[in-house]
Amino acid sequence: MSTMASPVAEHCDVLVVGGGPAGSTAAALLARQGRKVVLAEKGSHPRFHIGESLLPANVRLFDELGLRSELERIGMRKWGIEFVSPAHPHSSFLEFADAWDKSMPYAWQVRRSVLDEILFRNAATCGAQAFEDCRVTKVDFDADGVSASAVMKDGTTRQWRARYLVDASGRDTMLAARNGWKRKNEAHGSAAIFGHFRNARRLPGKLEGNISIFWFEHGWFWLIPLADDTTSVGAVCWPYYLKSRDKPLRAFFDDTIALAPALQDRLRDATLIDDMVYATGNYSYASAQACGERHALIGDAFAFIDPVFSSGVYFAMRSAFGAAELVATELDQPRRAPAARRTYAALANKGPKEFSWFIYRMTSPTMRGLFMLPKNPLRVKEALLTVLAGDVHRVSPMWLSLFAFKVIYYLSWLRDAPTALRAWRARRRNVVQVGPTKGENVIVEG
């Protein structure tokens, strides 16, 4: 009886699993270090992905990758954020130029299929072996390195022997799921319904590219204008609300938009592209471990938080920069590896921790009031905008002002304690961990 021989394992310095912004950035940086890097992406580019809004802190990362001109070509400049509350007669506008660091006044809104492909192709240009339609199915660690197996689109298999593994598998959370490190955030859960529109009404002039946030009774909406006259619109809501759907997803989305009259007005003359609406369970989670011997988790493979402040791509890319430094230390200076792991773990946890404090309170009347009537005593508005810009990884005097903002929040909460307490109890009831609604056009991003 004949048997098919197993493929011979190919050797590399680093295997990166996942070709999204995190994996592609890490692969490019590691290849630029002169290492032999394999980048394995389970899908193929271009691919659909949500999360189109970037942060000003992304800009310097694109500069370091040499891709700023590409972002200017494909993106729409985003100078700030508009907040719209049903409890206030006006809109509130916050500009990134008013943050502590005035050198980062804008970011971009981008179509993720285009951005992700640019980053993936750049990794190959930098020298990484970049494979698409390559699903890594197994990884094993031993004292000397990592063995990995993958299945290609045509059913053939490949094997690699690597000195180091970077897990950028996104919400597949390859290592965290396998090793029992993944922890759902019991304090916060959310689900999303979204689609893309043409001819949505935008803000005038320079404000056209701003992201707009609309609060409504079950959560909040995003409105993200893209450069090709497409506008991304989505509702992030408590999972119980999506679970309550008793009609086709398109009709349910229309009914949900009607709960935010200001948004509905912006979409009065708009057309839903391809009549497609999507739903997904965007549950917050984090891995109990960010790295260890011969491995690091980056981007959504490590943690995912509510997308209200558009932090996903920035955290993905920033963790990739940190992981590239960690890999260099572990491979070249192994005696320093334990300290380097602690440094990377602190970096990976820092961004989600700082943003989560705001996310957990985003739907509270107290926080809504502070966003809708922003003031700058003790430079608290500047500190807030610094966080919203993603500039949370540097030593800065803004941290004292951010502490003052939190004090103001708690004092305001106490001043209106009955209303705040009712909202807190409602939030406690709403945090129900359930799966994504079943039905047509339901997707889970990976």
C-alpha positions in Angstrom: 0.0 0.0 0.0 1.5 3.4 -1.0 1.5 6.3 1.3 1.9 10.0 0.6 5.1 11.4 2.1 4.7 14.3 4.5 6.1 17.5 3.2 9.6 18.4 4.3 9.5 21.2 7.0 10.9 24.5 5.7 13.0 26.5 8.2 12.5 30.1 9.1 13.3 32.5 11.9 9.8 33.7 12.6 6.4 32.3 11.5 3.6 34.9 11.6 0.1 33.5 11.6 -2.4 36.0 10.3 -2.1 38.6 7.6 -4.2 41.5 9.0 -2.7 44.8 10.1 -1.0 43.2 13.1 0.6 40.3 11.3 1.5 42.2 8.2 3.2 44.9 10.2 5.1 42.5 12.4 6.2 40.5 9.3 7.5 43.7 7.6 9.4 44.9 10.6 11.0 41.5 11.3 11.9 41.0 7.6 13.6 44.5 7.7 15.7 43.1 10.6 17.1 40.7 8.1 15.3 37.6 9.4 13.7 34.9 7.4 10.0 35.5 8.0 6.9 33.5 6.8 3.6 35.2 6.9 0.6 32.8 6.6 -2.9 34.3 5.9 -5.9 31.9 5.9 -7.8 34.1 3.4 -6.9 36.1 0.4 -6.6 39.9 -0.2 -8.6 42.0 -0.8 -11.0 40.8 1.8 -14.0 42.4 3.6 -13.3 43.7 7.1 -15.0 46.2 9.3 -13.1 48.8 11.4 -12.4 51.5 8.9 -11.5 54.4 11.3 -7.9 55.0 12.2 -6.4 57.1 15.0 -3.8 59.9 14.8 -1.3 57.7 16.7 -1.4 55.4 13.6 0.2 58.1 11.5 3.7 57.8 13.0 3.5 54.0 12.5 2.7 54.4 8.9 5.6 56.8 8.6 7.9 54.2 10.1 6.6 51.7 7.6 7.1 54.1 4.7 3.4 54.0 3.8 2.1 57.4 4.7 1.7 58.4 1.0 -0.4 55.3 0.4 -2.7 56.2 3.2 -3.1 59.8 1.9 -3.9 58.2 -1.5 -6.7 55.8 -0.3 -8.0 57.5 2.8 -10.2 60.4 3.8 -8.7 62.7 6.4 -10.4 62.5 9.8 -9.8 65.6 11.9 -12.0 64.7 14.8 -15.2 63.2 16.2 -18.8 64.3 16.3 -21.0 63.2 19.2 -24.8 63.2 18.9 -27.0 62.6 21.9 -30.8 62.3 22.0 -30.7 64.1 25.4 -29.0 67.2 24.0 -30.2 69.7 21.3 -26.8 70.2 19.8 -23.9 68.1 18.4 -20.5 68.1 20.1 -17.3 68.3 18.0 -13.9 67.3 19.3 -10.8 68.0 17.2 -7.5 66.0 17.5 -5.6 69.2 17.1 -6.7 70.2 20.6 -5.0 67.1 22.2 -1.9 67.5 24.3 0.4 66.8 21.4 -0.5 69.2 18.6 1.6 67.4 16.1 -1.0 64.7 15.4 -4.1 66.6 14.1 -5.6 64.0 11.9 -5.9 60.3 10.9 -7.8 58.7 8.0 -11.0 56.8 7.3 -10.1 53.8 5.0 -11.7 50.9 3.3 -10.1 48.0 5.2 -9.9 45.6 2.3 -7.6 48.1 0.6 -5.6 49.0 3.7 -5.1 45.4 4.7 -3.9 44.4 1.2 -1.4 47.4 1.2 0.1 46.2 4.5 0.2 42.6 3.4 2.0 43.4 0.1 4.4 45.7 2.0 5.4 42.8 4.2 6.3 40.8 1.0 8.2 43.8 -0.4 10.2 44.0 2.8 11.3 40.4 2.3 8.7 38.2 4.1 7.5 35.1 2.4 3.8 35.9 2.3 1.3 33.1 1.7 -2.5 33.6 1.1 -5.1 30.9 1.4 -2.8 29.2 3.9 -4.6 28.0 7.1 -2.3 27.1 9.9 -3.9 24.1 11.5 -1.4 23.0 14.1 1.6 24.4 16.1 3.8 22.5 18.6 6.5 24.0 20.8 9.5 22.1 22.0 12.8 23.1 23.6 14.3 24.3 20.3 11.5 26.0 18.5 8.1 25.7 16.9 6.7 23.2 14.4 3.7 24.3 12.3 1.5 22.6 9.7 -0.8 24.4 7.2 -3.3 23.5 4.6 -3.4 25.5 1.3 -6.5 26.3 -0.7 -5.8 23.4 -3.1 -5.6 20.9 -0.2 -1.9 20.5 -0.2 0.0 20.9 3.1 3.1 22.8 4.2 5.2 22.5 7.2 7.5 25.0 8.9 10.1 24.8 11.6 10.5 28.2 13.2 12.5 29.7 16.0 9.6 32.0 17.0 5.9 32.2 16.5 3.9 35.4 16.3 0.2 34.8 16.7 -1.7 37.4 14.7 -4.7 35.2 14.1 -7.3 37.8 15.0 -10.5 36.7 16.6 -9.6 33.1 15.9 -7.3 33.6 18.9 -5.2 30.5 18.0 -2.9 30.3 21.0 -5.3 31.8 23.6 -8.1 29.4 22.6 -5.8 26.4 22.4 -4.2 27.0 25.8 -7.3 28.2 27.7 -5.9 31.7 28.1 -8.9 33.5 26.5 -11.1 35.3 29.0 -14.4 36.9 28.0 -14.9 40.3 29.6 -17.8 39.7 31.9 -18.2 43.4 32.6 -18.8 44.3 28.9 -20.3 42.6 25.9 -21.6 44.0 22.6 -23.0 43.0 19.3 -23.0 44.9 16.0 -25.2 45.3 12.9 -23.7 47.2 10.0 -23.8 48.0 6.3 -22.4 50.4 3.7 -24.4 53.2 2.1 -24.1 55.6 -0.9 -25.2 59.2 -0.8 -25.4 59.5 3.0 -25.4 63.2 4.0 -22.0 64.2 5.5 -20.7 67.1 7.5 -19.7 70.2 5.6 -16.2 71.2 4.6 -13.2 70.0 6.6 -15.6 68.1 8.9 -16.7 65.7 6.1 -14.2 63.0 7.1 -15.1 63.1 10.8 -16.5 60.0 12.4 -19.9 60.6 14.0 -21.1 58.7 17.1 -24.9 58.6 17.8 -26.2 57.4 21.1 -29.5 55.5 21.2 -31.4 53.5 23.8 -29.7 50.2 23.1 -26.1 51.4 22.5 -24.5 53.6 19.9 -24.1 54.1 16.1 -21.0 54.8 14.1 -21.1 56.8 10.8 -17.7 56.6 9.0 -17.4 58.4 5.6 -15.0 56.8 3.1 -13.2 58.4 0.2 -15.3 56.8 -2.5 -18.6 58.2 -1.5 -19.3 55.1 0.6 -20.4 55.6 4.2 -20.0 52.8 6.8 -22.9 52.8 9.3 -23.2 50.4 12.2 -25.0 49.9 15.5 -23.1 48.5 18.5 -25.7 47.4 21.0 -26.2 45.1 23.9 -26.3 41.5 22.8 -29.9 41.0 24.1 -31.1 43.6 21.6 -29.7 41.7 18.6 -31.0 38.5 20.1 -34.5 40.0 20.1 -34.7 40.1 16.3 -37.9 38.6 15.0 -37.7 39.8 11.4 -35.2 39.8 8.4 -31.9 41.5 9.3 -32.4 44.3 6.8 -35.8 45.3 8.3 -34.3 45.0 11.8 -31.5 47.3 10.8 -33.9 49.9 9.4 -35.9 49.7 12.6 -32.7 50.2 14.6 -31.7 53.2 12.6 -35.1 54.7 13.2 -34.3 54.7 16.9 -31.7 57.4 16.2 -33.6 60.2 14.4 -30.5 62.3 13.7 -28.8 59.4 12.0 -32.0 58.5 10.1 -32.0 62.0 8.7 -28.4 61.7 7.5 -29.5 58.5 5.6 -32.8 59.9 4.2 -31.5 59.9 0.6 -29.0 57.1 1.1 -29.0 53.7 -0.6 -27.8 50.5 1.1 -25.0 49.0 -1.1 -25.9 45.6 -2.5 -28.7 45.4 0.0 -26.3 43.8 2.4 -26.5 44.0 6.2 -24.2 42.1 8.5 -24.3 41.2 12.1 -21.6 39.9 14.5 -21.0 39.3 18.1 -18.2 41.7 19.1 -17.6 40.4 22.6 -14.7 41.9 24.6 -12.1 39.5 25.6 -8.4 39.3 26.5 -5.8 36.6 26.8 -4.4 35.9 30.2 -0.9 35.7 28.6 0.6 38.1 26.0 3.8 36.3 25.4 6.1 33.5 26.5 9.1 31.5 25.4 9.2 31.6 21.5 5.8 33.2 21.1 3.9 36.5 21.2 0.2 37.4 20.7 -0.6 40.6 18.9 -3.7 42.5 17.9 -7.0 40.8 18.3 -5.2 37.5 18.9 -4.4 39.0 22.3 -7.4 41.2 23.1 -10.5 42.8 21.5 -12.4 45.7 23.0 -15.6 47.6 22.0 -14.8 49.6 18.8 -16.4 52.9 20.0 -13.1 54.8 19.9 -11.7 53.1 16.7 -8.7 51.7 18.5 -8.5 48.3 16.8 -6.0 48.9 14.0 -3.8 51.1 16.2 -3.5 48.5 18.9 -2.9 45.8 16.3 0.0 47.8 14.7 1.4 49.1 17.9 1.6 45.6 19.4 3.3 44.5 16.2 6.0 47.1 16.7 6.4 46.0 20.3 6.5 42.3 19.3 9.2 42.9 16.7 11.4 44.4 19.5 10.6 41.4 21.7 11.5 38.9 19.0 14.8 40.6 18.3 15.7 40.4 22.0 14.7 36.8 22.4 16.5 35.6 19.4 19.6 37.7 19.7 20.0 38.3 23.4 18.2 35.4 25.1 19.5 36.4 28.6 17.4 39.6 28.3 14.3 37.8 27.1 12.4 37.7 30.5 12.7 41.4 30.9 11.7 42.0 27.3 8.6 39.8 27.8 7.5 41.8 30.8 8.0 45.0 28.7 5.9 43.7 25.9 3.1 42.4 28.2 2.9 45.8 29.8 2.6 47.5 26.3 0.0 45.0 25.1 -2.2 45.6 28.1 -1.7 49.4 28.3 -3.9 50.5 25.4 -6.9 48.3 26.1 -6.8 49.2 29.8 -6.8 52.9 29.2 -9.6 52.8 26.6 -11.7 50.3 28.6 -12.2 52.8 31.5 -14.1 55.0 29.0 -15.8 52.2 27.1 -17.4 50.8 30.3 -18.9 54.2 31.0 -19.7 55.3 27.4 -23.4 54.8 27.7 -23.7 56.4 31.2 -25.6 59.8 31.3 -22.6 61.2 33.2 -20.1 60.4 30.5 -22.4 61.5 27.8 -22.8 64.8 29.5 -19.1 65.3 29.7 -18.6 64.5 26.0 -21.5 66.8 25.0 -20.4 69.8 27.1 -16.6 69.5 27.0 -14.6 71.9 29.1 -10.9 72.2 29.7 -10.1 72.9 33.4 -6.7 71.5 34.4 -6.3 70.7 30.6 -8.7 67.7 31.0 -10.1 68.1 27.5 -6.6 67.9 26.1 -5.9 64.8 28.0 -9.2 63.2 26.9 -8.4 63.9 23.3 -4.9 62.5 23.7 -6.5 59.2 24.7 -9.0 59.3 21.9 -6.0 60.0 19.5 -4.5 56.7 20.8 -1.4 58.5 22.3 -1.3 56.3 25.4 2.1 54.7 25.2 4.3 57.6 25.9 5.4 59.3 29.2 3.5 62.6 29.3 2.3 65.1 31.8 -1.2 64.6 30.4 -1.7 61.7 32.8 -2.3 64.1 35.7 -4.9 65.8 33.7 -6.5 62.5 32.8 -6.7 61.7 36.5 -8.4 65.0 37.0 -10.9 64.1 34.3 -11.8 60.9 36.1 -12.2 62.8 39.4 -14.6 65.2 37.6 -16.5 62.2 36.2 -17.0 60.6 39.7 -18.0 63.9 41.3 -20.5 64.5 38.5 -21.8 60.9 39.0 -22.4 61.6 42.7 -24.1 64.9 41.9 -26.7 63.1 39.9 -26.6 59.8 41.8 -30.2 58.6 41.3 -30.0 58.9 37.5 -26.5 57.5 37.3 -27.4 54.6 39.6 -30.4 53.7 37.4 -28.2 53.7 34.3 -25.5 51.6 36.1 -28.1 49.0 37.1 -29.5 48.9 33.6 -26.0 48.3 32.2 -25.5 45.5 34.7 -28.7 43.9 33.4 -27.7 44.4 29.8 -24.3 42.7 30.0 -25.5 39.3 28.8 -23.0 37.0 27.1 -24.9 35.3 24.2 -23.8 34.3 20.8 -24.4 36.2 17.6 -27.9 36.2 16.2 -28.5 33.5 13.7 -29.9 34.3 10.3 -29.1 35.7 6.9 -25.8 37.6 6.3 -24.5 36.9 9.8 -20.7 37.0 9.8 -18.0 36.8 12.5 -14.8 38.6 11.6 -11.6 36.6 11.8 
